[in-house]
Amino acid sequence: MKRAALWIAVAMAAQAHVGSPDVFFEGSAGPYPLLVTMRPPTVIPGVAEIEIRSSSPDVGEIRVAPTPLTGTAANLPPTPDVLQRSKLDPQFFTGAIWIMAPDSWQVHIEVDGARGTGRLSVPLPAVATATKSMQFAMGAFLFVMMLVLVAGMVSIVGAGAREGKLSPGAQATAGSKRRARILMAATAVIAALILWGGDHWWSAEASGYAGNLYKPMEMTAAVDAHGKLTLSLKDPPWSMQKMLYDFIPDHGHLMHLYMIAWPKMDRVWHLHPEMTEPGVFTHDLPPIPAGRYKLYADVVHGIGFPETMTAELTLDHDLAGTPIAGDDAAGIRGESADSARIVWDRPASIQARAANVLKFRLVDKDGNPVRDMELYMGMLGHAAFVKDDGTVFAHVHPSGSVAMAALELANPGAEEHSMHHMMSGPPAEADFPYGFPKPGRYHVIVQMKHGGVIETGIFDADVE
């Protein structure tokens, strides 16, 4: 069958998001609203940093403890660590926890305050993504100390053989000196063998650790002559084996796919391919013009571990496609289907690696909030943050950057975030907690729904 797509690309390194490992979450531990920031370690075992800002001034103490997200150990947290309150900001708490193995983790948060105790669990996917070399100064110091210790050991053996049995004031004989030299040489050889063996063992351990660095699922993409997109997933060898059929629904879909025109990023499609066989997803594409596109696909495994796979796709001619339907949405920069539009209440400046709460509003042609606001896949809105060079992609909700499917595993039976708006109708605004991982220019894609129509806004952001 003739192919409409000629170029297929393999996925870049990814995790829960591409190039954006930090976790941001806004929710409540009982009566206490919290903004949680967690920075997972790049090396495991390693330390995850935690920052929590409380909106309530009556919080007395915050404690945290990590457990796996699923399994028996999920209900057996260790003794919690007490976060430290900032001396400059009494509503800001910081601390750290040890992550001992790659896994889909959760952090149990317990808050004590004037209104009692509140609890919350926030998912934290943590995998080793890097190796760290020793600092040169430390390495040089330890090398010198090693030479001193070896020289000292050889000298002690030689002195013992040469003078250990001499009477006070007696001189060493030629035989004892010869024996001392032989034993010193033997000791030096043994020490060299020990050092060689230690170096060989250390190299083997380092190689084994490097082999356990996180490897995301690979994804290839192709479109046939009828406009059907096929995404094929492959799981490379890694210590934490992932299935190609264990995905769980997130907002009612096994996969969320962003297809972005590249490099202008002036067009975007938010699609939801269906799994037709293990590791294979298909979707009938809507009308799409010829060009180059980057694809970012989000899935969540049964243990709550989220992954984002990437691929590139080049269409050599326009696709007639099938009309957009259901939760699928398309957007063009600066274009609105019915005069309603999304506006961004921009902050004065945006700093990298700092938690921000970014506020967007859906207004009519007169600038007033729309009156027929609806939830979009159970949320007030969905946002994607994409760096202009493609190295960062994050799919974020009003609750934050955590996958909602993982959040439900961490808090079974808890009321779905934002459902409290259903009683009076959802407001025509959405706040997205997120921290840009590094400076540069980003594009922010926001989608909100009203009157059965999904609006898309595409904005530029310069991060300092």
C-alpha positions as CSV (number, residue, x, y, z in Angstrom):
1,M,0.0,0.0,0.0
2,K,1.3,3.4,-0.9
3,R,2.5,5.4,2.1
4,A,1.5,9.1,2.5
5,A,4.3,9.4,5.2
6,L,7.8,8.9,4.0
7,W,9.8,9.7,7.2
8,I,9.7,7.8,10.4
9,A,11.6,8.7,13.6
10,V,12.5,6.9,16.7
11,A,11.5,8.3,20.1
12,M,13.9,10.6,22.0
13,A,14.7,10.0,25.6
14,A,11.5,10.6,27.7
15,Q,10.0,10.0,31.0
16,A,6.7,11.2,32.5
17,H,7.4,14.2,30.3
18,V,10.2,15.0,27.8
19,G,12.9,17.0,29.5
20,S,10.6,18.1,32.3
21,P,11.1,15.6,35.2
22,D,10.0,17.8,38.1
23,V,6.5,17.1,39.5
24,F,4.1,20.0,40.3
25,F,0.7,19.4,42.0
26,E,-1.9,21.7,43.4
27,G,-4.5,20.0,45.7
28,S,-5.7,19.7,49.3
29,A,-4.6,17.6,52.2
30,G,-7.9,17.7,54.1
31,P,-8.7,21.4,54.7
32,Y,-5.3,22.6,53.7
33,P,-4.7,23.7,50.1
34,L,-1.1,22.9,49.0
35,L,1.2,23.6,46.1
36,V,3.6,20.7,45.9
37,T,6.9,20.7,44.0
38,M,9.0,17.5,43.9
39,R,12.4,17.1,42.1
40,P,13.2,13.4,41.6
41,P,16.9,12.4,41.7
42,T,18.7,11.7,38.5
43,V,20.8,9.0,40.2
44,I,19.2,6.2,42.2
45,P,19.6,5.6,45.1
46,G,19.3,9.3,45.5
47,V,17.5,12.2,47.2
48,A,14.3,13.8,46.0
49,E,13.8,17.4,46.9
50,I,10.4,18.5,48.1
51,E,8.9,22.0,48.4
52,I,5.4,22.6,49.7
53,R,3.6,26.0,49.9
54,S,0.5,26.1,52.0
55,S,-2.3,28.6,51.2
56,S,-3.4,28.4,54.8
57,P,-1.5,30.2,57.6
58,D,-2.7,27.7,60.3
59,V,-0.4,24.8,59.2
60,G,1.7,23.6,62.1
61,E,3.8,20.7,60.7
62,I,4.1,18.8,57.4
63,R,5.5,15.3,57.3
64,V,6.3,13.2,54.2
65,A,7.1,9.6,53.5
66,P,7.7,7.7,50.2
67,T,6.3,4.3,49.2
68,P,5.8,2.5,45.9
69,L,2.6,3.5,44.2
70,T,1.2,0.0,44.0
71,G,1.7,-3.3,45.8
72,T,1.8,-4.3,49.4
73,A,4.5,-1.8,50.3
74,A,2.2,1.0,49.2
75,N,0.4,0.7,52.6
76,L,3.6,0.4,54.7
77,P,5.2,3.9,54.7
78,P,8.4,4.4,56.7
79,T,8.8,6.8,59.5
80,P,8.0,10.2,58.0
81,D,10.4,13.1,57.7
82,V,9.4,16.5,59.0
83,L,9.7,19.3,56.5
84,Q,11.5,22.5,57.6
85,R,9.5,25.7,57.8
86,S,11.1,28.7,56.0
87,K,12.3,31.4,58.4
88,L,11.4,34.0,55.8
89,D,8.1,32.5,54.7
90,P,6.1,30.6,57.4
91,Q,3.8,29.0,54.8
92,F,6.7,27.5,52.8
93,F,8.2,24.1,53.8
94,T,11.2,22.2,52.3
95,G,12.8,18.8,52.8
96,A,14.2,15.7,51.1
97,I,13.5,12.0,51.0
98,W,15.5,9.0,49.9
99,I,14.4,7.1,46.8
100,M,16.1,3.7,46.9
101,A,15.0,2.0,43.7
102,P,13.6,2.9,40.3
103,D,9.8,2.6,40.5
104,S,6.5,4.4,40.3
105,W,6.5,6.0,43.8
106,Q,4.1,8.1,45.8
107,V,4.8,10.6,48.5
108,H,2.5,10.5,51.5
109,I,1.9,14.0,52.8
110,E,0.4,14.5,56.3
111,V,-0.4,18.0,57.5
112,D,-1.2,19.0,61.1
113,G,-2.8,22.4,61.8
114,A,-5.5,24.3,63.7
115,R,-8.2,22.4,61.7
116,G,-6.9,18.9,62.4
117,T,-4.9,16.5,60.3
118,G,-5.1,16.3,56.5
119,R,-3.6,13.7,54.2
120,L,-2.7,13.5,50.5
121,S,-0.5,11.3,48.3
122,V,1.2,12.6,45.2
123,P,2.7,10.3,42.5
124,L,6.5,10.6,41.9
125,P,7.9,8.6,39.0
126,A,11.6,8.1,39.8
127,V,14.2,6.4,37.6
128,A,17.9,6.8,37.1
129,T,18.6,9.0,34.1
130,A,22.3,9.8,34.6
131,T,25.6,8.7,36.1
132,K,27.7,11.2,38.1
133,S,31.5,11.3,38.0
134,M,33.6,12.1,41.0
135,Q,34.8,15.7,41.4
136,F,38.4,16.1,40.3
137,A,39.6,17.5,43.6
138,M,38.0,14.7,45.5
139,G,39.4,12.1,43.1
140,A,42.9,13.6,43.4
141,F,42.7,13.7,47.2
142,L,41.6,10.0,47.4
143,F,44.3,9.0,44.9
144,V,47.0,10.6,47.0
145,M,45.6,9.0,50.2
146,M,45.7,5.6,48.4
147,L,49.3,6.0,47.6
148,V,50.1,7.1,51.1
149,L,48.3,4.1,52.6
150,V,49.9,1.6,50.2
151,A,53.4,3.1,50.9
152,G,52.7,3.0,54.6
153,M,51.6,-0.7,54.5
154,V,54.7,-1.7,52.5
155,S,56.9,0.2,54.9
156,I,55.3,-1.4,57.9
157,V,55.8,-4.9,56.5
158,G,59.5,-4.1,55.6
159,A,60.2,-2.6,59.1
160,G,58.6,-5.6,60.8
161,A,60.7,-8.1,58.8
162,R,63.9,-6.2,59.1
163,E,63.8,-5.0,62.7
164,G,60.8,-6.7,64.4
165,K,63.0,-9.3,66.2
166,L,66.1,-7.2,66.9
167,S,67.2,-6.5,70.5
168,P,67.3,-2.9,71.5
169,G,70.3,-1.1,69.9
170,A,71.1,-4.1,67.6
171,Q,71.7,-3.5,63.9
172,A,69.8,-5.3,61.1
173,T,71.7,-8.1,59.4
174,A,72.1,-8.5,55.7
175,G,69.7,-11.5,55.8
176,S,67.0,-9.5,57.6
177,K,67.4,-6.7,55.1
178,R,67.1,-9.1,52.2
179,R,64.0,-10.7,53.7
180,A,62.5,-7.3,54.3
181,R,63.0,-6.3,50.6
182,I,61.4,-9.6,49.4
183,L,58.4,-9.1,51.7
184,M,58.0,-5.5,50.7
185,A,58.1,-6.4,47.0
186,A,55.5,-9.2,47.7
187,T,53.3,-6.7,49.7
188,A,53.5,-4.2,46.8
189,V,52.4,-6.9,44.3
190,I,49.5,-7.9,46.5
191,A,48.5,-4.3,47.0
192,A,48.6,-3.8,43.3
193,L,46.5,-6.9,42.7
194,I,44.0,-5.7,45.3
195,L,43.8,-2.3,43.6
196,W,43.4,-3.9,40.2
197,G,40.7,-6.1,41.4
198,G,38.9,-3.2,43.1
199,D,39.1,-1.2,39.9
200,H,37.8,-4.1,37.9
201,W,34.9,-4.6,40.3
202,W,34.1,-0.9,40.3
203,S,34.1,-0.7,36.5
204,A,31.8,-3.7,36.3
205,E,29.4,-2.1,38.9
206,A,29.5,1.2,37.0
207,S,28.8,-0.6,33.7
208,G,25.9,-2.5,35.3
209,Y,24.5,0.7,36.7
210,A,24.8,2.5,33.3
211,G,22.9,-0.4,31.8
212,N,20.0,0.3,34.2
213,L,19.6,3.9,33.2
214,Y,16.0,4.6,32.1
215,K,15.2,3.7,28.6
216,P,11.8,5.0,27.4
217,M,9.6,3.0,25.0
218,E,10.4,3.7,21.4
219,M,7.7,4.8,19.0
220,T,7.5,4.9,15.2
221,A,4.8,6.5,13.2
222,A,3.4,6.1,9.7
223,V,0.3,7.1,7.8
224,D,-1.2,5.0,5.0
225,A,-2.8,6.3,1.8
226,H,-6.2,6.5,3.5
227,G,-5.0,8.8,6.3
228,K,-4.8,6.1,9.1
229,L,-2.1,6.8,11.6
230,T,-0.3,3.8,13.0
231,L,1.9,4.2,16.1
232,S,4.1,1.2,17.0
233,L,5.7,1.0,20.4
234,K,8.7,-1.0,21.4
235,D,10.1,-1.5,24.9
236,P,13.9,-1.6,25.0
237,P,15.7,-3.7,27.6
238,W,15.7,-2.0,31.0
239,S,15.7,-3.2,34.6
240,M,12.0,-2.2,35.2
241,Q,10.2,-4.2,32.5
242,K,7.2,-2.5,31.0
243,M,4.4,-4.2,29.2
244,L,3.0,-3.1,25.8
245,Y,-0.6,-3.9,26.9
246,D,-0.8,-2.8,30.6
247,F,-1.9,0.8,29.9
248,I,-4.7,2.2,32.0
249,P,-7.2,5.0,30.9
250,D,-6.2,8.6,31.7
251,H,-9.1,10.9,31.3
252,G,-11.0,8.1,29.5
253,H,-8.2,7.4,26.9
254,L,-5.3,5.0,26.8
255,M,-3.2,7.5,24.8
256,H,-3.1,11.3,24.5
257,L,-1.3,12.4,21.3
258,Y,-0.2,15.9,20.5
259,M,0.7,16.4,16.8
260,I,2.4,19.7,16.4
261,A,3.4,21.4,13.1
262,W,7.2,21.9,13.1
263,P,9.1,24.2,13.5
264,K,6.5,27.0,13.4
265,M,4.2,25.3,16.0
266,D,1.3,27.3,14.6
267,R,-1.0,24.2,14.3
268,V,-1.8,21.5,16.8
269,W,-4.0,18.4,17.0
270,H,-4.8,16.8,20.3
271,L,-5.9,13.2,19.4
272,H,-6.7,9.9,21.1
273,P,-5.5,6.8,19.2
274,E,-6.9,3.5,20.2
275,M,-4.9,0.3,20.9
276,T,-5.7,-2.3,18.2
277,E,-3.1,-4.8,19.5
278,P,-0.4,-4.9,22.1
279,G,1.9,-1.9,21.4
280,V,0.0,-0.7,18.4
281,F,-2.2,2.3,18.3
282,T,-4.2,3.6,15.3
283,H,-6.3,6.7,14.5
284,D,-8.0,8.1,11.5
285,L,-6.4,11.5,11.1
286,P,-8.5,14.7,10.5
287,P,-7.7,17.0,7.6
288,I,-4.0,17.9,7.9
289,P,-1.8,19.8,5.4
290,A,1.4,18.5,4.1
291,G,4.5,19.2,6.2
292,R,6.7,18.1,9.1
293,Y,5.2,17.2,12.5
294,K,6.4,16.3,15.9
295,L,4.4,13.7,17.8
296,Y,4.2,13.5,21.6
297,A,2.3,10.5,23.0
298,D,1.3,10.1,26.7
299,V,0.4,6.7,28.3
300,V,0.2,5.4,31.8
301,H,1.2,1.9,32.8
302,G,-0.8,-0.2,35.2
303,I,1.6,0.5,38.1
304,G,1.0,4.2,37.6
305,F,4.2,4.9,35.7
306,P,3.6,7.5,33.0
307,E,5.7,7.8,29.8
308,T,5.9,10.2,26.9
309,M,7.1,8.9,23.6
310,T,8.1,11.0,20.7
311,A,8.4,10.6,17.0
312,E,8.6,12.7,13.8
313,L,6.3,12.5,10.8
314,T,6.5,14.2,7.4
315,L,3.4,14.2,5.2
316,D,4.2,14.6,1.5
317,H,0.7,15.8,0.6
318,D,-2.4,17.2,2.2
319,L,-4.7,14.7,4.0
320,A,-8.4,14.9,3.3
321,G,-8.9,13.1,6.6
322,T,-12.1,12.5,8.6
323,P,-13.9,15.2,10.6
324,I,-12.8,15.9,14.2
325,A,-15.1,14.1,16.7
326,G,-15.4,13.3,20.4
327,D,-12.5,14.6,22.6
328,D,-10.2,15.2,19.7
329,A,-9.4,18.9,19.0
330,A,-7.5,21.0,16.6
331,G,-6.2,24.5,16.8
332,I,-4.5,27.2,14.7
333,R,-2.5,30.1,16.3
334,G,-4.7,33.2,16.3
335,E,-7.8,31.5,15.0
336,S,-11.1,30.9,16.8
337,A,-14.1,29.0,15.5
338,D,-16.9,31.1,17.1
339,S,-15.2,34.3,18.3
340,A,-14.6,32.9,21.8
341,R,-10.9,32.9,22.7
342,I,-8.5,31.9,25.5
343,V,-6.5,34.7,27.1
344,W,-3.5,34.4,29.4
345,D,-3.1,36.6,32.4
346,R,0.7,36.7,32.0
347,P,3.0,37.2,35.0
348,A,5.5,40.0,34.8
349,S,8.3,37.5,34.4
350,I,8.8,33.7,34.4
351,Q,11.8,32.1,36.1
352,A,13.2,28.7,35.2
353,R,12.9,25.9,37.8
354,A,10.4,27.8,39.9
355,A,6.8,26.7,40.5
356,N,4.4,29.0,38.7
357,V,0.6,29.0,38.7
358,L,-0.4,30.1,35.2
359,K,-3.9,31.5,34.8
360,F,-5.9,31.3,31.6
361,R,-9.5,32.6,30.9
362,L,-12.0,31.7,28.2
363,V,-13.9,34.8,27.1
364,D,-16.4,35.7,24.4
365,K,-16.0,38.3,21.6
366,D,-16.6,41.1,24.1
367,G,-14.1,39.9,26.5
368,N,-16.6,38.6,29.1
369,P,-16.3,35.1,30.6
370,V,-18.2,32.5,28.5
371,R,-21.5,31.4,30.1
372,D,-21.6,27.9,28.7
373,M,-18.3,26.6,30.1
374,E,-17.9,22.8,30.2
375,L,-15.3,20.4,31.6
376,Y,-12.9,19.0,28.9
377,M,-12.3,15.3,29.7
378,G,-13.2,16.0,33.3
379,M,-10.9,19.0,33.7
380,L,-11.2,22.8,33.4
381,G,-8.6,22.6,30.7
382,H,-5.5,20.9,29.3
383,A,-2.2,22.5,28.6
384,A,1.0,21.5,26.8
385,F,4.3,23.2,27.4
386,V,6.7,22.8,24.4
387,K,10.2,24.3,24.1
388,D,11.0,25.7,20.7
389,D,13.8,23.1,20.1
390,G,11.5,20.2,21.0
391,T,13.6,19.1,24.1
392,V,10.8,19.9,26.5
393,F,7.2,18.7,26.5
394,A,4.8,18.5,29.4
395,H,1.1,17.8,29.4
396,V,-0.3,19.6,32.4
397,H,-3.8,19.9,34.1
398,P,-5.2,22.3,36.6
399,S,-4.1,19.7,39.2
400,G,-0.5,19.9,37.9
401,S,1.9,17.7,35.9
402,V,1.0,14.4,37.5
403,A,-1.0,11.8,35.5
404,M,-4.5,11.7,36.7
405,A,-4.6,7.9,36.4
406,A,-1.6,7.7,38.8
407,L,-3.2,10.3,41.1
408,E,-6.3,8.1,41.4
409,L,-4.1,5.1,42.3
410,A,-2.4,7.2,45.0
411,N,-5.7,8.4,46.4
412,P,-8.3,5.7,45.9
413,G,-11.8,6.8,46.5
414,A,-10.9,10.5,46.5
415,E,-13.2,12.9,44.7
416,E,-11.9,13.6,41.2
417,H,-10.2,17.0,41.0
418,S,-12.4,19.8,39.8
419,M,-15.6,17.9,40.1
420,H,-16.7,20.2,42.9
421,H,-17.3,22.8,40.1
422,M,-20.1,20.7,38.7
423,M,-22.7,21.8,41.2
424,S,-22.7,25.5,40.1
425,G,-21.1,25.0,36.7
426,P,-17.3,25.3,36.0
427,P,-15.8,28.7,35.9
428,A,-14.4,30.0,32.6
429,E,-10.8,29.9,33.8
430,A,-8.1,27.4,34.5
431,D,-4.9,27.6,36.5
432,F,-2.0,25.3,35.6
433,P,0.8,24.7,38.2
434,Y,4.1,24.2,36.3
435,G,7.8,25.0,36.5
436,F,9.8,25.5,33.3
437,P,12.9,23.3,33.5
438,K,15.3,25.6,31.8
439,P,15.5,29.1,30.2
440,G,14.5,29.7,26.7
441,R,11.4,30.2,24.5
442,Y,8.4,28.0,25.0
443,H,5.0,27.6,23.3
444,V,2.0,27.0,25.6
445,I,-0.9,25.2,24.1
446,V,-4.1,25.6,26.1
447,Q,-7.5,23.9,25.4
448,M,-10.8,24.7,27.1
449,K,-14.4,23.7,26.2
450,H,-17.7,25.5,26.1
451,G,-21.0,24.8,24.4
452,G,-19.7,21.6,22.9
453,V,-16.7,23.4,21.3
454,I,-13.1,22.9,22.2
455,E,-11.1,26.2,21.9
456,T,-7.3,26.2,21.5
457,G,-4.9,29.0,22.4
458,I,-1.2,28.9,21.4
459,F,1.0,31.4,23.3
460,D,4.7,32.2,23.4
461,A,6.6,32.4,26.7
462,D,10.1,33.6,27.3
463,V,11.6,32.0,30.4
464,E,14.5,33.8,32.2
